Amino acid sequence: MSAIIKAFIFDQDGVIIDTERDGHRVAFNWTFKSYGYHFEWDVEEYHKLLKVAGGKERMRHYLHTKGFGVAVKPDDEDELIRNLHKTKTETFISIIDEGKLPLRPGVFRLMKEINQAGLVLGICTTSNQRAAHAVAYHILKDIQFDFVLAGDVVSKKKPDPEIYNLALERMGLQPEECIVIEDSRNGVIAAHEAGMHIVATTNFYTEREDLSLADIVVTCLGDPDGERGELKASKKDFEFNGVLSADQLLHFFSS
């Protein structure tokens, strides 16, 4: 007999808000320019860099593979990366506060349904705590979260399952009692390695990724009076009218 679902966990970037292309990438480029660097990450370059989880890790990878156009002494590297990331985070939060990045279709609706059902609701993201809290407690201030875990609380980022294992420990639940909403291959692998059920919602950057480990893959969660999702893949048959509800997911994973 299948376990009863008790919790939903959302990734943030690309799931709650389509932050990567028009949020994080823009904030990175503004930061590079403000530090006097003469390079920027275009849409395709950033797509490649998304294979590296975490902003600080992404910058370090780029520095080691392509360079910043000026020499960076090894002894100065850690401090530089920290400072760049701090500025980038401030810039990203400004973009959030100015309301330039709307919620993806169906996110608020589904979270409200989860709250009303009395289920556990959390966020597990590779973003740092300030960015995660700006989304969870500012944009989604009308939603009740039981926890928000950001990338800074773990030593290994997705696709390592550490953040999801930490969530299980905090909740005191079994993996099969949890549904994860992810958007990327790294996130899907992390949730799969933690043994959880997975719904993947694709976006511009992840629609071409291999998300076959997910139980359900849709283009978005969908809203009755707005954009509806398209079913891309499912491990078993179910009727999808473009709006993925909490009740539908509870039935899908509990039966």
C-alpha positions in Angstrom: 0.0 0.0 0.0 1.3 3.5 -0.9 2.2 6.0 1.8 -0.1 8.9 2.6 1.3 12.2 1.3 2.0 14.6 4.2 4.3 17.2 2.7 5.0 19.3 -0.5 8.4 20.8 -1.1 9.1 23.4 -3.7 12.3 24.3 -5.4 12.5 28.1 -5.9 14.4 29.3 -9.0 12.5 28.3 -12.1 9.7 26.7 -10.1 8.1 29.5 -8.0 9.5 32.3 -10.2 11.2 32.1 -13.5 14.2 33.7 -11.9 17.2 32.4 -13.8 17.1 34.2 -17.2 15.6 37.5 -16.2 16.5 37.6 -12.5 19.8 36.0 -11.5 21.4 36.4 -14.9 20.6 40.1 -15.0 21.8 40.6 -11.4 25.1 38.8 -12.2 25.7 40.9 -15.3 25.0 44.2 -13.4 27.4 43.0 -10.7 30.2 42.2 -13.2 29.8 45.6 -14.8 29.8 47.4 -11.5 33.1 45.8 -10.7 34.6 46.9 -14.0 34.6 43.6 -15.8 34.0 43.6 -19.5 32.1 40.4 -20.0 28.5 39.3 -19.5 26.6 36.1 -19.5 24.2 36.0 -22.4 21.1 33.7 -22.4 22.9 30.7 -23.9 26.1 31.1 -21.8 24.0 31.2 -18.6 22.2 28.1 -19.8 25.5 26.2 -19.8 26.5 27.6 -16.5 23.3 26.4 -14.9 24.8 22.9 -14.9 26.9 24.2 -12.0 24.6 24.5 -8.9 24.9 27.6 -6.8 25.9 31.2 -7.7 29.3 31.3 -6.0 30.2 28.0 -7.5 29.0 29.2 -10.9 31.3 32.3 -10.8 34.2 30.2 -9.5 33.8 27.8 -12.4 33.7 30.6 -15.0 36.8 32.2 -13.4 38.7 28.9 -13.7 37.5 28.0 -17.2 37.2 31.4 -19.0 38.6 34.0 -16.7 37.3 37.4 -15.7 39.6 39.2 -18.3 42.0 40.3 -15.6 44.3 38.3 -13.3 42.9 37.2 -10.0 45.4 36.0 -7.4 44.5 32.7 -5.8 44.8 34.3 -2.4 42.2 36.9 -3.4 39.7 34.5 -5.1 37.5 33.5 -2.1 37.0 37.1 -0.9 36.3 38.3 -4.5 33.7 35.6 -5.0 32.1 36.4 -1.7 31.9 40.1 -2.5 30.6 39.6 -6.0 27.9 37.2 -4.7 26.9 39.7 -1.9 26.4 42.5 -4.5 24.6 40.1 -6.9 22.2 39.1 -4.1 21.4 42.7 -3.2 20.7 43.4 -6.9 18.6 40.2 -7.2 16.5 41.2 -4.2 16.0 44.6 -5.6 14.6 43.0 -8.8 12.3 40.9 -6.6 11.2 43.9 -4.5 10.4 45.9 -7.6 8.0 43.2 -8.7 9.7 42.6 -12.0 9.4 38.8 -11.7 5.9 37.4 -11.4 5.0 34.0 -9.9 4.8 31.2 -12.3 1.3 30.0 -13.2 -0.4 27.8 -10.6 2.2 28.3 -7.8 0.2 30.5 -5.5 -3.0 28.5 -6.1 -1.4 25.1 -5.4 0.4 26.4 -2.3 -3.0 27.8 -1.0 -4.5 24.4 -1.6 -1.7 22.7 0.4 -2.2 25.2 3.3 -5.9 24.6 3.3 -5.4 20.8 3.4 -3.2 21.2 6.5 -0.2 19.6 4.8 3.5 20.5 5.4 4.8 23.0 3.0 8.5 23.9 2.5 11.1 25.3 0.1 14.5 23.7 -0.7 16.6 25.9 -2.9 20.3 26.3 -3.9 19.8 30.1 -3.6 21.2 31.8 -0.5 19.0 32.6 2.5 18.4 36.3 1.7 17.2 35.5 -1.8 15.0 32.6 -0.6 13.4 34.6 2.2 12.7 37.5 -0.2 10.6 35.2 -2.3 9.0 33.2 0.6 8.2 36.0 3.0 7.7 38.9 0.7 6.2 37.8 -2.6 4.5 34.8 -1.0 3.7 36.5 2.3 0.1 35.1 2.2 1.4 31.5 2.2 2.3 29.7 5.4 5.6 27.8 5.1 6.8 25.3 7.6 10.4 25.7 6.6 12.6 27.4 4.0 16.0 25.7 3.5 18.5 27.6 1.4 21.7 26.5 -0.2 23.9 27.9 2.5 22.7 25.3 5.1 24.3 22.4 3.3 27.8 21.6 2.2 26.8 19.9 -1.1 24.3 21.4 -3.5 21.9 19.7 -5.9 22.2 17.2 -7.6 23.4 16.0 -4.2 20.3 15.0 -2.1 21.7 16.7 1.1 19.2 19.5 1.2 16.2 17.1 0.8 17.6 14.7 3.3 17.9 17.6 5.7 14.3 18.5 5.0 13.2 14.9 5.8 15.1 15.1 9.1 13.5 18.4 10.0 10.0 17.2 9.1 10.4 13.7 10.7 8.8 12.2 7.6 9.6 9.3 5.2 10.6 10.1 1.6 7.5 8.4 0.2 5.3 10.8 2.2 6.7 13.8 0.3 6.1 15.4 -3.1 8.8 17.6 -4.6 8.2 20.3 -7.2 11.4 20.8 -9.3 12.3 22.2 -12.7 15.9 21.1 -13.5 17.8 17.9 -14.0 20.0 18.6 -11.0 17.0 19.2 -8.8 15.1 16.1 -10.1 18.2 13.9 -9.4 18.5 15.3 -5.9 14.9 14.6 -5.0 15.1 11.1 -6.7 18.2 10.3 -4.7 16.4 11.3 -1.5 13.6 8.8 -2.5 10.8 11.4 -2.9 8.0 11.7 -5.4 8.7 14.3 -8.1 6.7 16.7 -10.2 8.8 18.7 -12.8 7.7 22.0 -14.2 9.7 23.0 -17.2 10.9 26.5 -18.2 13.0 28.1 -20.9 16.2 26.7 -19.5 15.0 23.2 -18.5 12.6 22.2 -21.3 15.4 20.4 -23.1 16.9 18.7 -20.1 16.4 15.0 -19.2 13.8 15.0 -16.6 12.8 11.4 -17.0 13.3 10.6 -13.3 10.3 12.7 -12.5 6.9 11.0 -12.0 5.1 13.9 -13.8 6.5 16.5 -16.1 4.3 19.5 -17.1 5.1 22.9 -18.7 3.6 24.7 -15.7 1.2 24.0 -12.8 -1.6 26.0 -14.5 -4.3 28.3 -13.4 -8.1 27.9 -14.3 -8.4 31.5 -15.4 -4.8 31.9 -16.8 -2.1 29.9 -18.4 -2.7 26.2 -18.4 0.0 23.6 -18.4 0.7 20.9 -20.9 1.5 17.3 -19.8 4.9 16.3 -21.2 5.3 12.9 -19.4 3.8 10.8 -16.7 4.8 7.5 -15.1 1.1 6.5 -15.0 -2.1 7.7 -16.7 -4.2 10.4 -15.3 -6.5 13.1 -16.7 -4.8 16.5 -16.9 -6.9 19.5 -17.9 -3.9 22.0 -17.7 -4.4 22.7 -13.9 -2.5 20.5 -11.5 -4.4 20.5 -8.1 -3.3 19.3 -4.7 -6.1 16.8 -4.6 -5.1 15.3 -8.0 -1.5 15.0 -6.8 -2.5 13.4 -3.5 -4.6 10.8 -5.4 -1.9 10.2 -8.0 0.8 9.5 -5.4 -1.3 7.8 -2.7 -3.1 5.3 -4.9 
